[in-house]
Amino acid sequence: MMADSRLLARSLGIPSGGVTVSNVHGHEALVGAWKLLSWENRADDGQVTYPMGPDALGSLLYTAGNRFSVMISRAGRARFTAGDLLGGTTEEQARAVEGFVAYAGRYTFHGDRVVHHVELSLFPNWVGTDQERSVELAEHRLTLSASPLLLAGTQQVPRLVWERVAPFPGAG
């Protein structure tokens, strides 16, 4: 993985010290594909929960054209009995939605924060809103945190840690 990180940095023209907000100008520090390492929520009382479990799966994409896409899934989600993409029982559909988060749109980057301008979302209340996240970037790790959000009936601070995915060999 370390060799992949160095290759990515070299391909982006980034110094050997790694990808940081200080040595990559603007949103270029975010551009690329990211894999979820962890998602934890912290309540005011200090309680930590893992809304999609400790082994959640996720993908985050930031493009150079200021577009983003986020998908997060609970690992091992149950399949629908029927193979119908638009079918499934009410219970199957509810379980599928409970185990998945997805939203996409445009983004703007402001150094220590990114604003997701949501154009579509599995959670319809977010469509047309701006979701601001604080950004911590160190080499191939990206941590996004939000101000307290109402999550499962409790105000909680989400913290998601992502790892940069190396480019596909021969791409570009």
N, C-alpha and C positions, 0 to 999 in steps of 0.2 A: 504494500500500500504506500509506503514511503516513497518508493521509486515512482509510483504513479503520481503522487502529489508533486514531486519535483518535475516530472514531465509536464503536468498540467501547468505549473507555475511558469516553466520555461516557455510553453506554447502560448501563454498569455502575456509573456514579456515581464514577468514579475520577478523581483530579486529573490535570491536563494533563501532568504529568511522566511519566506512564506507569504501567503495572501493575507494582508491586513488592510483595514480601512485607510491607514496612513500611507501605504505604498501603492494603492490602486485608487485611481480617481473616480469619484462618483459611484454610480450603481454597478460599475464593472466588477466591484468586489463581490457582488451577489450573483452575477450572471453565471448560470450553469444549472446542473442537476444536483439535487441533494437527497440523501436517504435519511429517514428518521432513525435516530438512536434512542431517544426517550421523550416521553411527554408526561410531565407531572404537573399537578395542580396543588397549590398550597393555600389553605384557608387561613383566616386571621388567627385562629387558635394554634397554628403550626401544623395541623394535620395535613399529610401529603397523600394524595390519591393518584391513581393511574387510570384515567377514564377509559382507555382502550386496552388496559392491561399492561403489564411490564414488558410485554413482547410485541407491542403495537408495530404495525408496518406503515411506512409513509413515504411519499414522494413529493418533493417541492421543486418547482422549476421557475427560474427567473430568466427571461430572455433579454437580449441587448435592446430590443424594441419596447421595453418597459411593460411586458406582459408577465403574469405569474399564474401558477396553478398549484393548488395544494390538495392532496388526497391522503387521508389517514384511515387505516382499517384495523379493527380488532383482528388478531391472528386467529385462524381456524374458524372463521364464520361458517355457519351451517349453509349447505346448498339448498336450493329450492327442490322440492320433490319432482316437479315437472321441469323440463329443460327450456321453458318459455321465458325469454328475457323480460317480457312485459307482463308475465303472469305471476303466479305464486299466491298462496293463501294470504289473508290479512295478517296472520301471525308471522308468516315467513317474511312478508314485506316489512313489518314492524321491526323484527329482529335484524333485518338487513340494514335498515336505516339507523337503528340504535348502535350498530357496530361500525359506522362509517361517517366520516366528515369530508366534505369536498367543497371548495369554493375557488373562484378564479376571476381574473379581471386585469386591470392595469395596476401598476405600482409606481410610487415615487420614493426616492431614496434621499434621506437627509442626514447622512453621516452616521449618527448613532441611533437612527430610527428609520423604519420603512413604513409607508402607509399603503395598505392594500385597498384599492378602490374596487369594491366587490360588484361584479356584473352578473354573476350567477353563483348560486349556492344551494347545497342540499337543505340548509337551514334558511328558509325564505326570508326571515326577518333581516338577514344581513344584506340582501340584494339592495343596491343603491346606497350602501353605507360605506364609510371609511373605517377600516380596522387598522389601528396604529400598533406597531410592535417595536420594542426596543431591540437593538441589534448589538450583539457581541460577536466579533469575528476574530478567530485566531487560527492561522494556517488553514487547515481543511475542516475546521469545526465552526458551525454557525449556531448561535443560541438566540432564539426569538422569545421575548416575554411580552406580556400585555399588562395593562392596568387591570385591576380586579374586574372580572366578568361574572355574571350570574351563570353558574354552572351547577346543574343538578340541585337548584334551589338555594345555593350558598355562594356568596361572593368569594371567588378564588382567583389566584394569580397563576395563569398557565405559563409553563416554561418548557419550550421544545428545543431539543438539541439535535442538530442535523450534521451529517458528514458529507462532504463534497464527493460526488461520484466522478471517477476518472472518465475522461472521454473514451469513446469506443475506439479501439486500436484502428488506425488508418483513417479516422474521421478528420474532416477539416481540410 
